[in-house]
Amino acid sequence: MEKTGLVRGRYRLLERIGRGGMGEVWRALDESLGRQVAVKCLKPLGPELDEHSARVLRERFRREARVAASLQHRGITVVHDFGEDDGVLHLVMELLDGRHLGQVLEDNGHHPLPLADLVDVTEQIAAALAYTHRQGVVHRDLKPANIVRLADGTLKICDFGIARLARDMDPGSRLTSAGIAMGTPHYMSPEQISGGSADHRSDLYSLGCVLYELATGTPPFDQEDAWSVLVGHRDTPPRPLRDHRPELLEPFERLVLDLLAKEPGDRPGDAAELGDRLAAARYAHPAGSPVPLNEPYEPRLPAWTRGMTTGAKAVGALARATPPDVSTGLTGPWTGRTGPTATGPPPQAPVRPPPPPGAAAALARRHESGLTLARRGCWAEAATTHRAVAAEREQILGPDHPDTLASRYEAGTALLRAGRPAEALTEFERVAELRQRALGPDHPATLLVRQDQAHVLGRLDRHFEAHQLYAAVLAARERADGPGHPDTLRCRHNLAVTLGRLGRAADSYRTASEVAAARSRALGPDHPDTLITRHEVAHALGQLGRWADALRVYREIAAARRRVLGPLHPDTLAARHEEGVSLGRLGRGAEALELYRDLVEQRTRAGGPEDPDTLRARHGVGVSLGRLGLWPEALSEAREVCAVRERVLGPGHPDTLSGRREIAVCLGWLGRWEDALDVYRRVARDRENVLGPGHPDALASRGDEAHCLEQLGRSAEAVEIYRRLAGLRGRGPAPG
């Protein structure tokens, strides 16, 4: 391309800043938004590629670029756009001010990096890989040239899937018919060399190679001949790191050698484990050093951690593994400064006595144990741990210190997952208030907890308040990030859900449709985020009575999820369940019954016979039997399902009450109105106790009771209930 060429009428190339085997990188001006970006232009498709192969590679490029664009993490280079211009495929990315780790080593004369830098690199890259692996994305080409260190110390991983794709575009770059790339064999895993499939553990092996080189100044297998390097990866144990650098202590050496295990199953389970192991090594070090090293360590956090919290959702393994300091806590110096909305001079932080020696470290360990409990699904125990740590951190550090708020935030998350949303709301409200005061209302950490706060309000059926909060957060996200940013779209998706819960089906349908279209453009039609928003589109169609359209969308979602996730994935089965609901609403009971019976079999295989979702599918079987007029069979099914639900979920659980109501429906259709009345009254009483007398479900149950009384000829009692219901509906729902 010409030096001043205009790419796709928008990106003006200003200066070539890099050139390599895969193409060129240019500093460019995005003339639409007035910002500088990096444009990576891949090499043109070679003339040896036939039309079919070129078309396949173009489609692969689009798919890989969409995946890269969907990644949103401080340790991942942001991809803004991609496309093709005059036969050249290109990516538009954030412009990074820094040098990749290969250049960092060159700047250091290929001498090993300082020990504190090694720990920092390990933590940051582990946190970024832990995020991408949770998204199901594997890099497959991790190496020093793909990791950039910015001026403030932040590390960014580049080229997810793209470098590998660029080599595929040049058949001359292949080593064998199996497709082993010759470009950088020093960082390839044994399974990649053998032509096997690569998963997240292959990235861990490549990270081990990078860390080995940074720690010793040389890759683990540094022979001149590429074949010897490949054979070394496959067959030869690497030399211990301390043979090259005796001052390295055993915990760090052990971590790197574990990453370099030949068998994927012998490597650490995931990237998050690396940060945990570093943290454990620090705290267990017999000399009491904050890191398992024998030279002084000074905490040097990247600039983006200023004023940020340390919870698992906020900063991941980096913050969890950062050594505590009695004067600064986990997040560095804290002044208690106010955010941009505050007026007047910032209040002075209260003078606090120094904490007892080792107190901050002990609290950091307990915070980590709370995160471990959460990862194991022990939500109630995690909540208790985080609440206790928050109380002690408040005494030592103050109520608005990031570490205190991190523990409160994690306590709220655990309480919500433990089924205690009212208590979770209290924690989130406190964190939101203090983060807004310290960081400002539009800070990402503030918006994160305010969005969680809105979610809990929805769980408590306080949908009007949830709607107001989502709308405020959405406005802030659009100001800060723009309408197409993933966080903005996530907030708009939640707003669409809330509109549906408020009965505003048309608004919900319109908003969800817009989000689904935007996500489809950015991420692809089969991306999980796109499909979950399409699920909300289908739900709104059902609310609008457009059940045929809802059925079509649910079937498309189920087919896509079956392709991408597999037939037994919970999301696939959830879409199929909604297919059954739609068929029932359309009067196609026989088809619904067949679908639900198949779904019961699949749910039983996936989760067992007493799993709540299995019981939901059995509930659908009973409803379908009733719609077909098979009321004795429907009653038998309803009673069995209700008995299991009462034992597994409890007598007051919404699913149990829904199952009991289905028993009453069956009894009514069988003409057993006295028996039905007893069941309806019990359901109404339990719903009022659990949900409140003004809740829509409680009102519906009292309506069932009145209808049953009418069937028994007791019209006066029925009229009295209808009058009471009219009064309750006039006042609106009682607070949840």
Secondary structure, 3 states (H helix, E strand, C coil): CCCCCEECCCEEEEEEEEEECCEEEEEEEECCCCEEEEEEEECCCCCCCCHHHHHHHHHHHHHHHHHHHHCCCCCECCEEEEEEECCEEEEEEECCCEEEHHHHHHHCCCCCCCHHHHHHHHHHHHHHHHHHHHCCCCCCCCCHHHEEEECCCCEEECCCCHHHHHHHCCHHHECCCCCCECCCHHHCCHHHHCCCCCCHHHHHHHHHHHHHHHHHCCCCCCCCCHHHHHHHHHHCCCCCHHHHCCCCCHHHHHHHHHHCCCCHHHCCCCCHHHHHHHHHHHHHCCCCCCCCCCCCCCCCCCHHHCCCCCCHHHHHHHHHHCCCCCCCCCCCCCCCCCCCCCCCCCCCCCCCCCCCCCHHHHHHHHHHHHHHHHHCCCHHHHHHHHHHHHHHHHHHHCCCCHHHHHHHHHHHHHHHHCCCHHHHHHHHHHHHHHHHHHHCCCCHHHHHHHHHHHHHHHHCCCHHHHHHHHHHHHHHHHHHHCCCCHHHHHHHHHHHHHHHHCCCHHHHHHHHHHHHHHHHHHHCCCCHHHHHHHHHHHHHHHHCCCHHHHHHHHHHHHHHHHHHHCCCCHHHHHHHHHHHHHHHHCCCHHHHHHHHHHHHHHHHHHHCCCCHHHHHHHHHHHHHHHHCCCHHHHHHHHHHHHHHHHHHCCCCCHHHHHHHHHHHHHHHHCCCHHHHHHHHHHHHHHHHHHHCCCCHHHHHHHHHHHHHHHHCCCHHHHHHHHHHHHHHHHHCCCCC
